[in-house]
Amino acid sequence: MVVFKPTEEEKVLKCECSCGCGEEIKIKSFNFGDTKQYYLSLCAEQYYAKQNGIFKTIWHRIKTAFMILRGKEYRLTEVVFKKEEFEELKEIIKEM
């Protein structure tokens, strides 16, 4: 977990997944005078996620087409935290 302040008005928290898959959450807070804004970004490493064989690719495309036809296409991205990291994340978010 990395916390850094590129400028005085900006604070960035970057949390990487514990399993090593490359997915991460970024939380940015900006101060514009008396206004405070927060941005939450989910970043996924797509290179390794797209390295499938031909049969897996065909099956995924058929499944995706079926989900689109039924109007149920979705995307799930998860980031896994250890208990200590999650407790630290809660404390840092409280400070933001």
Beta strands, then each sheet from edge to edge (+ up, - down):
strand 1: 2-7
strand 2: 10-16
strand 3: 24-32
strand 4: 35-43
sheet 1: 1+ 2- 3+ 4-
end
